[in-house]
Amino acid sequence: MIYQRIRTNDSDTLIISLYIVFGIYHMMNKGDSYRQHHPALSWHSMAGSIEIILYYLGFRCSLVAVAACLVHSWTGLMLVKHLKNGYPPLTRPTYQAGSIMRPVQILYAYYSQTPTAYHDAIMPINAFVYTRVLIFLMATMGPTLSFHKNANSRFVYADAIFGGAVMAVGHCSKPEAVPIYLVIMHVLGKTGLWTRKQQDVSRAQNIPQSALLRLLSFLGFITRDQELVSISKAGVLEPPAIGHLPADKMGHYWAGFN
């Protein structure tokens, strides 16, 4: 059923245009991606696409939308579980906070069937396109004239992920949405530190880990450091390079234009 959507400071024209640009970018790259294959990636992309299509076509919050949001959030947790890009102690909770917050929002939206609640449940997903715009902008601002070098800076990726998330959550109708998001992000970051500390204690004392620790670790709510990584696997800490796909030529050109 079609219904009248609400808007806050978000623009359908801008957001839909960004998705179209990303779609063209993806086609120019012939489906290639920076991320190595992950079994959750296809489900994550499909679920997110379904959410965006249903919402921007004007449908009410349905069970399909709820299911898509839950799948998108769960697969999001799995995708960032071993995140290497950016600064993981910050970047991972930034991703995870949205995956924790949105299921609650979508369930409330389905229960209440109010346009405002549905709007607020969808807005955080737009961090996807905002992040990519920010990476492009930051990577063409220096410090070098190489788009590839700048784009692969951990600072650029971490700042873009955080900035994109705050921009998207900022579209929610309630002014407390961003503070709530930041609190969730902070709690997840502190939880990651606590989980690692408890794991260290368990290993030092050679005692089995509790079910809670195993669950938190499985969900990715743990901050890892080099001491927990085998020397023989030190290379896995290197993030996959970005900025090298065919459609990135525009970034290379603009980074060198002065």
WOUR-V729462 format. One record per residue. N is the residue number from 1. PHI is phi in degrees with one decimal (999 if undefined). OMEGA is omega in whole degrees, 0 to 359 (* if undefined). NEAR is the number of other ideal C-beta (glycine too) atoms within 8 Angstrom. Layout:
n | phi | omega | near
N | PHI | OMEGA | NEAR
N | PHI | OMEGA | NEAR
//
This chain:
n | phi | omega | near
1 | 999 | 180 | 4
2 | -84.6 | 178 | 6
3 | -147.4 | 182 | 8
4 | -79.2 | 180 | 5
5 | -85.0 | 176 | 9
6 | -107.7 | 177 | 8
7 | -137.0 | 174 | 8
8 | -111.7 | 176 | 8
9 | -104.0 | 179 | 5
10 | -91.7 | 181 | 10
11 | -123.7 | 177 | 6
12 | -58.8 | 182 | 8
13 | -60.3 | 181 | 6
14 | -66.7 | 185 | 8
15 | -65.6 | 180 | 12
16 | -64.1 | 178 | 9
17 | -61.8 | 179 | 8
18 | -65.2 | 177 | 11
19 | -66.4 | 178 | 10
20 | -64.5 | 178 | 8
21 | -60.5 | 179 | 8
22 | -65.1 | 178 | 10
23 | -61.7 | 177 | 8
24 | -64.2 | 178 | 9
25 | -58.1 | 181 | 9
26 | -65.0 | 179 | 8
27 | -67.3 | 178 | 8
28 | -63.2 | 178 | 8
29 | -87.6 | 178 | 11
30 | 55.1 | 176 | 6
31 | 83.7 | 179 | 6
32 | -67.2 | 182 | 6
33 | -138.2 | 176 | 6
34 | -71.7 | 185 | 6
35 | -79.1 | 173 | 8
36 | -67.2 | 184 | 4
37 | -58.0 | 176 | 5
38 | -135.5 | 183 | 8
39 | -58.7 | 181 | 6
40 | -87.7 | 188 | 9
41 | -64.3 | 181 | 12
42 | -62.8 | 178 | 7
43 | -64.3 | 180 | 10
44 | -62.9 | 181 | 13
45 | -65.7 | 181 | 8
46 | -64.9 | 181 | 8
47 | -64.2 | 179 | 13
48 | -63.1 | 179 | 12
49 | -63.7 | 179 | 8
50 | -61.7 | 179 | 11
51 | -59.7 | 182 | 14
52 | -63.0 | 182 | 11
53 | -63.4 | 181 | 8
54 | -61.2 | 184 | 12
55 | -68.7 | 185 | 12
56 | -77.5 | 170 | 9
57 | -85.7 | 173 | 7
58 | 93.4 | 179 | 8
59 | -78.0 | 175 | 11
60 | -71.4 | 177 | 8
61 | -69.1 | 184 | 12
62 | -114.2 | 176 | 9
63 | -63.4 | 177 | 6
64 | -64.1 | 179 | 8
65 | -64.3 | 178 | 16
66 | -63.3 | 180 | 12
67 | -61.4 | 180 | 8
68 | -63.0 | 179 | 13
69 | -64.5 | 180 | 14
70 | -64.6 | 178 | 10
71 | -65.7 | 180 | 11
72 | -61.6 | 181 | 15
73 | -70.2 | 180 | 13
74 | -64.3 | 180 | 9
75 | -66.6 | 176 | 13
76 | -61.9 | 177 | 13
77 | -62.5 | 181 | 12
78 | -68.4 | 182 | 10
79 | -70.7 | 182 | 13
80 | -98.5 | 182 | 12
81 | -56.5 | 179 | 8
82 | -117.3 | 183 | 5
83 | -58.7 | 179 | 11
84 | -115.1 | 182 | 9
85 | -72.7 | 178 | 9
86 | 68.0 | 177 | 11
87 | -112.6 | 191 | 9
88 | -46.8 | 180 | 10
89 | -59.8 | 176 | 9
90 | -101.1 | 187 | 11
91 | -68.3 | 181 | 16
92 | -62.7 | 177 | 14
93 | -62.3 | 177 | 13
94 | -62.2 | 175 | 13
95 | -66.9 | 187 | 14
96 | -63.0 | 182 | 15
97 | -59.5 | 178 | 14
98 | -66.1 | 180 | 16
99 | -70.0 | 177 | 13
100 | -86.9 | 186 | 11
101 | -75.4 | 188 | 12
102 | -66.2 | 177 | 14
103 | -58.5 | 177 | 11
104 | -64.3 | 180 | 8
105 | -64.7 | 184 | 12
106 | -70.7 | 178 | 15
107 | -66.3 | 177 | 9
108 | -67.3 | 179 | 10
109 | -63.4 | 179 | 14
110 | -68.5 | 180 | 12
111 | -66.7 | 185 | 6
112 | -85.1 | 183 | 7
113 | 54.8 | 177 | 7
114 | -102.3 | 179 | 7
115 | -57.6 | 182 | 9
116 | -65.5 | 181 | 8
117 | -65.5 | 179 | 12
118 | -66.9 | 177 | 15
119 | -56.2 | 183 | 15
120 | -67.6 | 179 | 13
121 | -73.9 | 183 | 14
122 | -87.6 | 188 | 11
123 | -51.8 | 182 | 12
124 | -59.5 | 182 | 15
125 | -68.2 | 180 | 13
126 | -72.4 | 173 | 12
127 | -58.3 | 180 | 14
128 | -55.6 | 182 | 9
129 | -80.7 | 178 | 12
130 | -61.2 | 180 | 14
131 | -60.1 | 182 | 13
132 | -69.5 | 175 | 11
133 | -65.6 | 181 | 10
134 | -65.8 | 177 | 12
135 | -60.6 | 179 | 13
136 | -61.7 | 182 | 9
137 | -63.7 | 183 | 8
138 | -68.3 | 183 | 11
139 | -73.2 | 177 | 14
140 | -102.9 | 181 | 10
141 | -106.9 | 180 | 6
142 | 113.3 | 13 | 5
143 | -81.6 | 179 | 3
144 | -109.5 | 176 | 7
145 | -90.0 | 180 | 6
146 | -97.0 | 177 | 9
147 | -60.4 | 182 | 14
148 | -62.4 | 180 | 11
149 | -65.2 | 182 | 8
150 | -65.6 | 183 | 17
151 | -65.1 | 181 | 14
152 | -92.0 | 173 | 11
153 | -69.4 | 178 | 9
154 | -61.2 | 181 | 9
155 | -68.4 | 180 | 7
156 | -61.4 | 182 | 13
157 | -64.8 | 182 | 17
158 | -62.7 | 180 | 13
159 | -65.9 | 181 | 10
160 | -67.4 | 179 | 13
161 | -62.6 | 181 | 14
162 | -67.0 | 180 | 11
163 | -62.9 | 179 | 11
164 | -63.1 | 180 | 16
165 | -65.9 | 181 | 17
166 | -65.4 | 177 | 11
167 | -60.7 | 183 | 10
168 | -68.2 | 179 | 13
169 | -63.9 | 179 | 14
170 | -64.7 | 177 | 9
171 | -79.1 | 181 | 11
172 | -62.4 | 187 | 12
173 | -72.8 | 184 | 8
174 | -97.3 | 182 | 6
175 | -64.1 | 181 | 4
176 | -82.7 | 183 | 6
177 | -60.4 | 181 | 12
178 | -65.5 | 176 | 11
179 | -57.9 | 179 | 7
180 | -63.6 | 178 | 9
181 | -59.8 | 181 | 15
182 | -65.3 | 178 | 10
183 | -65.2 | 178 | 8
184 | -60.0 | 180 | 11
185 | -60.1 | 181 | 12
186 | -65.9 | 180 | 9
187 | -61.7 | 179 | 8
188 | -65.4 | 178 | 14
189 | -63.7 | 179 | 12
190 | -68.1 | 177 | 8
191 | -63.5 | 178 | 10
192 | -61.3 | 178 | 14
193 | -65.7 | 180 | 9
194 | -62.8 | 180 | 8
195 | -61.5 | 180 | 14
196 | -64.0 | 180 | 13
197 | -61.8 | 180 | 8
198 | -67.5 | 176 | 11
199 | -65.3 | 178 | 13
200 | -60.3 | 179 | 8
201 | -63.7 | 180 | 8
202 | -61.9 | 180 | 13
203 | -71.2 | 181 | 7
204 | -64.7 | 181 | 6
205 | -94.0 | 178 | 6
206 | 54.9 | 178 | 5
207 | -119.2 | 181 | 5
208 | -62.8 | 176 | 4
209 | -76.3 | 179 | 9
210 | -70.6 | 178 | 8
211 | -61.5 | 179 | 5
212 | -64.5 | 179 | 6
213 | -63.6 | 179 | 12
214 | -64.6 | 179 | 9
215 | -66.7 | 180 | 8
216 | -62.1 | 179 | 11
217 | -66.6 | 179 | 12
218 | -62.2 | 181 | 6
219 | -78.0 | 179 | 8
220 | 91.0 | 179 | 12
221 | -86.9 | 180 | 10
222 | -151.3 | 177 | 10
223 | -94.3 | 181 | 11
224 | -94.6 | 174 | 7
225 | -133.0 | 187 | 7
226 | -64.3 | 180 | 6
227 | -67.6 | 181 | 4
228 | -96.7 | 181 | 7
229 | -111.8 | 179 | 11
230 | -60.8 | 180 | 5
231 | -58.2 | 181 | 5
232 | -68.2 | 181 | 4
233 | -113.5 | 184 | 7
234 | -57.9 | 182 | 9
235 | -64.2 | 183 | 5
236 | -69.2 | 179 | 7
237 | -73.7 | 180 | 8
238 | -73.4 | 181 | 5
239 | -73.8 | 176 | 10
240 | -64.7 | 183 | 8
241 | -69.4 | 175 | 8
242 | -124.9 | 178 | 10
243 | 86.7 | 184 | 13
244 | -121.1 | 181 | 6
245 | -80.5 | 184 | 8
246 | -52.7 | 183 | 8
247 | -74.8 | 178 | 9
248 | -80.2 | 180 | 12
249 | -58.5 | 179 | 7
250 | -61.3 | 178 | 7
251 | -64.1 | 179 | 13
252 | -63.6 | 180 | 12
253 | -65.6 | 185 | 8
254 | -69.9 | 178 | 9
255 | -65.2 | 182 | 13
256 | -91.1 | 182 | 9
257 | -85.8 | 178 | 5
258 | -148.7 | * | 3
//
